[in-house]
Amino acid sequence: MLNGRAGTSAIPASDFPNEEMHDYQVLHTVPISQLPDLPNGCEAVAATMLLNWAGVDVSKEQIATELPKGPLPAIQEDGTWQGANPEDVFVGDPFDVGYGIYHKPIAQLLKRYLPGRIIDLTGSPLDKLLDTVKSGRPVLVWATEHMDPPVLRDEWVEPNGNIVDWYDPEHAMLLTGWDDDHAYMNDPMTGKQEIYNLWAFQTVWEAMGSQAITVAD
């Protein structure tokens, strides 16, 4: 999934005192922790936070249960390392041992709860995400824990014969605010709103495929 882009270099607006300053926060986004029940369920929890914000009364456990799932990578009789594809299903079990899941199947699940209102922003520039938050809507994003640089952890073959490259520490969060230097995230790992450097987020988010989902008005 890593696309190899280094991220757009930018100088924080705070370095220019005459520039207009920005600070936007989406209201009524309640953080939820993935622990202890969902040690590998950050995507399910981030999706739950997005649905809850949109007025859907659903639990993180229900969303995690409804995720499509596939097998963990394992050695086959022919010696190949084979497993499910996170582009299609959750690889493993969010309640136990697992890798994760990407934007397409998450968007499909969200559409069952909010038909016609789910917008997959994957591939958009960062400005699109910032404008979405500015308009008052949170964005489900894929990045890494602590915004650490993603590192190739495993490679395996998925059912259609394609190679899956899995980068750690993959992590999904809910982008709930931003200013000229920071991105504000409801982080499932801590169960709180965390503050990250905006440009570090941009670099990691782009490296993880610029995956993002939001809800239409």
Buried (B, 14 or more C-beta within 10 A) or exposed (E): BBEEEEBEEEEBBEEEEEEEEEEBBBEEBEBBBBEEBBBBBBBBBBBBBBBBBBEBEEBBBEBBEBBEBBEBBEEEEEEEBBBBBBBBBBBBBBBEEBBBBBBBBBBEBBBEBBEEEBBBBBEBEBEBBBEBBBEEBBBBBBBBBEBEEBEEEBEBBBEEEEEBEBBBBBBBBBBBBBBBBBBBBBBBBBBEBBBBBBBBBBBBBBBBBBBBBBBEE
